[in-house]
Amino acid sequence: MNISIEDLLKNKNNNIIDIRDKYKYSNGHISNSINIPSEYLITNHSEYLDKDETYYLYCDNGYKSKLVSDELNYLGYKTINIIGGYNYYLLIK
């Protein structure tokens, strides 16, 4: 499942996860997002995620976050990929 940046920002969602590395996150991120790099999120998903919550994932361009979202959804979590990722967010903010 996917969501556009515009729709995400309209809804003021609280469970936004930046799956990029800590360096990229520290140099800029979507407001109200938290940073959990993809390798940690995939290997330790039960430590970070609750199956009763919905999470919105993004990376630089939306490609890697789509793959991670699909994997987590397969494992029973509710995740939604943010189309275009952080790069698109920079264009519209």
FIMAR-603945 format. One record per atom (N, C-alpha, C): x, y, z; atom name; residue number from 1. Coordinates in steps of 0.2 Angstrom, whole numbers. Each point is the difference from the previous one (the first is absolute). Layout:
N
+-------+-------+-------+-------+-----+
!    px !    py !    pz ! atome ! num !
+-------+-------+-------+-------+-----+
!     X !     Y !     Z !    CA ! NUM !
...
+-------+-------+-------+-------+-----+
END
This chain:
93
+-------+-------+-------+-------+-----+
!    px !    py !    pz ! atome ! num !
+-------+-------+-------+-------+-----+
!     4 !    -6 !     0 !     N !   1 !
!    -4 !     6 !     0 !    CA !   1 !
!     4 !     6 !     0 !     C !   1 !
!    -2 !     5 !    -3 !     N !   2 !
!     4 !     7 !    -1 !    CA !   2 !
!    -4 !     6 !     2 !     C !   2 !
!     3 !     5 !     2 !     N !   3 !
!    -3 !     6 !     1 !    CA !   3 !
!     4 !     6 !    -2 !     C !   3 !
!    -3 !     5 !    -3 !     N !   4 !
!     4 !     6 !    -2 !    CA !   4 !
!     2 !     4 !     6 !     C !   4 !
!     5 !     4 !    -1 !     N !   5 !
!     3 !     5 !     5 !    CA !   5 !
!    -6 !     5 !     2 !     C !   5 !
!    -3 !     2 !    -6 !     N !   6 !
!    -6 !     5 !     1 !    CA !   6 !
!    -5 !    -3 !     5 !     C !   6 !
!    -2 !    -6 !    -1 !     N !   7 !
!    -5 !    -3 !     4 !    CA !   7 !
!     2 !    -2 !     7 !     C !   7 !
!     7 !    -2 !     0 !     N !   8 !
!     3 !    -1 !     7 !    CA !   8 !
!     0 !     6 !     4 !     C !   8 !
!     2 !     6 !    -3 !     N !   9 !
!     0 !     6 !     4 !    CA !   9 !
!    -7 !     3 !     2 !     C !   9 !
!    -5 !    -2 !    -4 !     N !  10 !
!    -7 !     3 !     2 !    CA !  10 !
!    -2 !    -4 !     6 !     C !  10 !
!     2 !    -6 !     1 !     N !  11 !
!    -3 !    -4 !     5 !    CA !  11 !
!     4 !     0 !     7 !     C !  11 !
!     6 !     3 !     0 !     N !  12 !
!     4 !     1 !     6 !    CA !  12 !
!     1 !    -7 !     4 !     C !  12 !
!     2 !    -5 !    -4 !     N !  13 !
!     2 !    -6 !     3 !    CA !  13 !
!     6 !     0 !     4 !     C !  13 !
!    -1 !    -4 !     6 !     N !  14 !
!     6 !     0 !     5 !    CA !  14 !
!     5 !    -5 !    -1 !     C !  14 !
!    -2 !    -6 !    -4 !     N !  15 !
!     5 !    -5 !     0 !    CA !  15 !
!     3 !     0 !    -7 !     C !  15 !
!     5 !     5 !    -1 !     N !  16 !
!     3 !     1 !    -6 !    CA !  16 !
!     8 !    -3 !     1 !     C !  16 !
!     2 !    -4 !    -4 !     N !  17 !
!     7 !    -3 !     1 !    CA !  17 !
!     4 !     1 !    -6 !     C !  17 !
!     6 !     3 !     2 !     N !  18 !
!     5 !     1 !    -5 !    CA !  18 !
!     5 !    -6 !     0 !     C !  18 !
!     0 !    -3 !    -5 !     N !  19 !
!     4 !    -7 !     0 !    CA !  19 !
!     7 !     2 !    -3 !     C !  19 !
!     2 !     6 !    -1 !     N !  20 !
!     7 !     1 !    -3 !    CA !  20 !
!     4 !     0 !     6 !     C !  20 !
!     7 !     0 !    -1 !     N !  21 !
!     5 !     0 !     5 !    CA !  21 !
!     0 !     6 !     4 !     C !  21 !
!     3 !     0 !     6 !     N !  22 !
!     0 !     5 !     5 !    CA !  22 !
!     3 !     7 !    -3 !     C !  22 !
!     5 !    -1 !    -4 !     N !  23 !
!     3 !     6 !    -3 !    CA !  23 !
!    -5 !     4 !    -4 !     C !  23 !
!    -3 !    -3 !    -5 !     N !  24 !
!    -5 !     3 !    -4 !    CA !  24 !
!    -6 !     3 !     4 !     C !  24 !
!    -2 !    -4 !     5 !     N !  25 !
!    -6 !     3 !     5 !    CA !  25 !
!     3 !     6 !     3 !     C !  25 !
!     6 !     0 !     3 !     N !  26 !
!     2 !     6 !     3 !    CA !  26 !
!     1 !     6 !    -4 !     C !  26 !
!     0 !    -1 !    -7 !     N !  27 !
!     1 !     6 !    -4 !    CA !  27 !
!    -7 !     2 !    -3 !     C !  27 !
!    -5 !    -3 !     2 !     N !  28 !
!    -7 !     2 !    -2 !    CA !  28 !
!    -4 !    -5 !     0 !     C !  28 !
!    -7 !     1 !     2 !     N !  29 !
!    -5 !    -5 !     0 !    CA !  29 !
!    -7 !     3 !     0 !     C !  29 !
!    -5 !    -4 !    -1 !     N !  30 !
!    -7 !     2 !     0 !    CA !  30 !
!    -1 !     1 !     8 !     C !  30 !
!    -3 !     6 !     1 !     N !  31 !
!    -2 !     2 !     7 !    CA !  31 !
!    -4 !    -6 !     3 !     C !  31 !
!     1 !    -1 !     7 !     N !  32 !
!    -3 !    -5 !     4 !    CA !  32 !
!     2 !    -7 !    -2 !     C !  32 !
!     5 !    -1 !    -4 !     N !  33 !
!     2 !    -7 !    -2 !    CA !  33 !
!     5 !    -2 !     5 !     C !  33 !
!     1 !    -7 !     1 !     N !  34 !
!     5 !    -2 !     4 !    CA !  34 !
!     5 !    -4 !    -5 !     C !  34 !
!     6 !    -1 !     2 !     N !  35 !
!     5 !    -4 !    -4 !    CA !  35 !
!     1 !    -7 !     3 !     C !  35 !
!    -2 !    -5 !    -4 !     N !  36 !
!     2 !    -7 !     1 !    CA !  36 !
!     2 !    -2 !    -7 !     C !  36 !
!     7 !    -1 !    -1 !     N !  37 !
!     3 !    -2 !    -6 !    CA !  37 !
!    -3 !    -7 !    -2 !     C !  37 !
!    -1 !    -1 !    -6 !     N !  38 !
!    -3 !    -6 !    -3 !    CA !  38 !
!     3 !    -6 !     3 !     C !  38 !
!     6 !    -1 !     0 !     N !  39 !
!     3 !    -6 !     3 !    CA !  39 !
!    -2 !    -2 !     7 !     C !  39 !
!    -1 !     5 !     4 !     N !  40 !
!    -2 !    -1 !     7 !    CA !  40 !
!    -8 !    -2 !     0 !     C !  40 !
!    -4 !     4 !    -4 !     N !  41 !
!    -7 !    -1 !    -1 !    CA !  41 !
!    -2 !    -7 !    -2 !     C !  41 !
!     4 !    -2 !    -5 !     N !  42 !
!    -2 !    -7 !    -3 !    CA !  42 !
!     2 !    -6 !     5 !     C !  42 !
!     6 !     1 !     3 !     N !  43 !
!     3 !    -5 !     5 !    CA !  43 !
!    -3 !     0 !     7 !     C !  43 !
!    -2 !     6 !     2 !     N !  44 !
!    -3 !     0 !     7 !    CA !  44 !
!    -7 !     3 !     0 !     C !  44 !
!    -4 !    -1 !    -5 !     N !  45 !
!    -7 !     3 !    -1 !    CA !  45 !
!    -4 !    -1 !     6 !     C !  45 !
!     0 !    -5 !     4 !     N !  46 !
!    -4 !    -1 !     6 !    CA !  46 !
!     2 !     5 !     5 !     C !  46 !
!     6 !     2 !     0 !     N !  47 !
!     3 !     5 !     5 !    CA !  47 !
!    -3 !     7 !    -1 !     C !  47 !
!    -1 !     2 !    -6 !     N !  48 !
!    -2 !     6 !    -2 !    CA !  48 !
!    -7 !     1 !    -2 !     C !  48 !
!    -4 !    -5 !    -2 !     N !  49 !
!    -6 !     1 !    -3 !    CA !  49 !
!    -6 !    -4 !     4 !     C !  49 !
!    -6 !     2 !     0 !     N !  50 !
!    -5 !    -3 !     3 !    CA !  50 !
!    -5 !    -2 !    -6 !     C !  50 !
!    -3 !    -6 !     0 !     N !  51 !
!    -4 !    -2 !    -5 !    CA !  51 !
!    -7 !     3 !     0 !     C !  51 !
!    -1 !     4 !     5 !     N !  52 !
!    -7 !     4 !     0 !    CA !  52 !
!     1 !     7 !    -2 !     C !  52 !
!     6 !     2 !    -2 !     N !  53 !
!     1 !     7 !    -2 !    CA !  53 !
!     1 !     0 !    -8 !     C !  53 !
!    -1 !     6 !    -3 !     N !  54 !
!     2 !     1 !    -7 !    CA !  54 !
!     6 !     4 !     0 !     C !  54 !
!     5 !    -2 !    -4 !     N !  55 !
!     6 !     4 !    -1 !    CA !  55 !
!     1 !     2 !    -7 !     C !  55 !
!     3 !     6 !    -1 !     N !  56 !
!     2 !     3 !    -7 !    CA !  56 !
!     7 !     1 !     0 !     C !  56 !
!     3 !    -4 !    -6 !     N !  57 !
!     7 !    -1 !    -1 !    CA !  57 !
!     2 !     5 !    -6 !     C !  57 !
!     6 !     2 !     1 !     N !  58 !
!     3 !     4 !    -6 !    CA !  58 !
!     8 !    -1 !     0 !     C !  58 !
!     3 !     0 !    -6 !     N !  59 !
!     7 !     1 !    -1 !    CA !  59 !
!     1 !     6 !    -4 !     C !  59 !
!     6 !    -1 !    -4 !     N !  60 !
!     1 !     6 !    -4 !    CA !  60 !
!    -5 !     1 !    -6 !     C !  60 !
!    -2 !    -5 !    -3 !     N !  61 !
!    -4 !     0 !    -6 !    CA !  61 !
!    -6 !    -4 !     0 !     C !  61 !
!    -1 !    -4 !     5 !     N !  62 !
!    -6 !    -4 !     0 !    CA !  62 !
!     1 !    -7 !    -2 !     C !  62 !
!     5 !    -2 !    -3 !     N !  63 !
!     2 !    -7 !    -2 !    CA !  63 !
!     1 !    -5 !     5 !     C !  63 !
!     5 !     2 !     4 !     N !  64 !
!     2 !    -5 !     6 !    CA !  64 !
!    -6 !     0 !     5 !     C !  64 !
!    -3 !     6 !     1 !     N !  65 !
!    -5 !    -1 !     5 !    CA !  65 !
!    -6 !    -4 !    -2 !     C !  65 !
!    -1 !     0 !    -6 !     N !  66 !
!    -5 !    -4 !    -3 !    CA !  66 !
!     1 !    -8 !     1 !     C !  66 !
!     7 !    -2 !    -1 !     N !  67 !
!     2 !    -6 !     1 !    CA !  67 !
!    -1 !    -2 !     7 !     C !  67 !
!     2 !     4 !     5 !     N !  68 !
!     0 !    -1 !     7 !    CA !  68 !
!    -7 !     0 !     2 !     C !  68 !
!    -4 !     4 !    -2 !     N !  69 !
!    -7 !     0 !     1 !    CA !  69 !
!    -4 !    -7 !    -2 !     C !  69 !
!     2 !    -2 !    -6 !     N !  70 !
!    -3 !    -6 !    -2 !    CA !  70 !
!     2 !    -6 !     5 !     C !  70 !
!     6 !     0 !     2 !     N !  71 !
!     3 !    -5 !     4 !    CA !  71 !
!    -4 !     0 !     7 !     C !  71 !
!     0 !     6 !     3 !     N !  72 !
!    -3 !     0 !     6 !    CA !  72 !
!    -8 !    -1 !     0 !     C !  72 !
!    -3 !     2 !    -6 !     N !  73 !
!    -7 !    -2 !     0 !    CA !  73 !
!    -1 !    -8 !    -1 !     C !  73 !
!     5 !    -3 !    -3 !     N !  74 !
!     0 !    -7 !    -1 !    CA !  74 !
!     0 !    -4 !     7 !     C !  74 !
!     4 !     4 !     5 !     N !  75 !
!     1 !    -3 !     6 !    CA !  75 !
!    -6 !     2 !     5 !     C !  75 !
!    -5 !     4 !    -2 !     N !  76 !
!    -6 !     1 !     3 !    CA !  76 !
!     0 !     7 !     3 !     C !  76 !
!     4 !     4 !    -2 !     N !  77 !
!     0 !     7 !     3 !    CA !  77 !
!    -4 !     5 !    -5 !     C !  77 !
!    -2 !     5 !     2 !     N !  78 !
!    -4 !     5 !    -5 !    CA !  78 !
!     5 !     6 !    -1 !     C !  78 !
!     3 !    -1 !    -6 !     N !  79 !
!     4 !     6 !    -2 !    CA !  79 !
!    -2 !     2 !    -7 !     C !  79 !
!     1 !     7 !    -1 !     N !  80 !
!    -1 !     3 !    -6 !    CA !  80 !
!     6 !     4 !    -3 !     C !  80 !
!     1 !    -1 !    -6 !     N !  81 !
!     6 !     3 !    -3 !    CA !  81 !
!    -2 !     8 !    -2 !     C !  81 !
!     5 !     4 !     1 !     N !  82 !
!    -1 !     7 !    -2 !    CA !  82 !
!     3 !     1 !    -7 !     C !  82 !
!    -4 !     1 !    -5 !     N !  83 !
!     2 !     1 !    -7 !    CA !  83 !
!     5 !     6 !     0 !     C !  83 !
!     5 !    -2 !    -4 !     N !  84 !
!     5 !     5 !    -1 !    CA !  84 !
!     5 !     2 !     5 !     C !  84 !
!    -1 !    -3 !     6 !     N !  85 !
!     4 !     1 !     6 !    CA !  85 !
!     2 !     7 !     2 !     C !  85 !
!     6 !     1 !     3 !     N !  86 !
!     2 !     6 !     2 !    CA !  86 !
!     2 !     5 !    -5 !     C !  86 !
!     2 !    -3 !    -6 !     N !  87 !
!     2 !     5 !    -6 !    CA !  87 !
!    -6 !     4 !    -2 !     C !  87 !
!    -6 !    -4 !     0 !     N !  88 !
!    -6 !     3 !    -2 !    CA !  88 !
!    -3 !     5 !     5 !     C !  88 !
!     1 !    -2 !     6 !     N !  89 !
!    -2 !     5 !     6 !    CA !  89 !
!     4 !     6 !    -1 !     C !  89 !
!     6 !     0 !    -2 !     N !  90 !
!     4 !     6 !     0 !    CA !  90 !
!    -3 !     5 !    -6 !     C !  90 !
!    -2 !    -3 !    -5 !     N !  91 !
!    -3 !     4 !    -6 !    CA !  91 !
!    -6 !     3 !     2 !     C !  91 !
!    -4 !    -2 !     5 !     N !  92 !
!    -7 !     3 !     1 !    CA !  92 !
!     0 !     3 !     7 !     C !  92 !
!     4 !     0 !     4 !     N !  93 !
!     0 !     3 !     7 !    CA !  93 !
!     0 !     7 !    -1 !     C !  93 !
+-------+-------+-------+-------+-----+
END
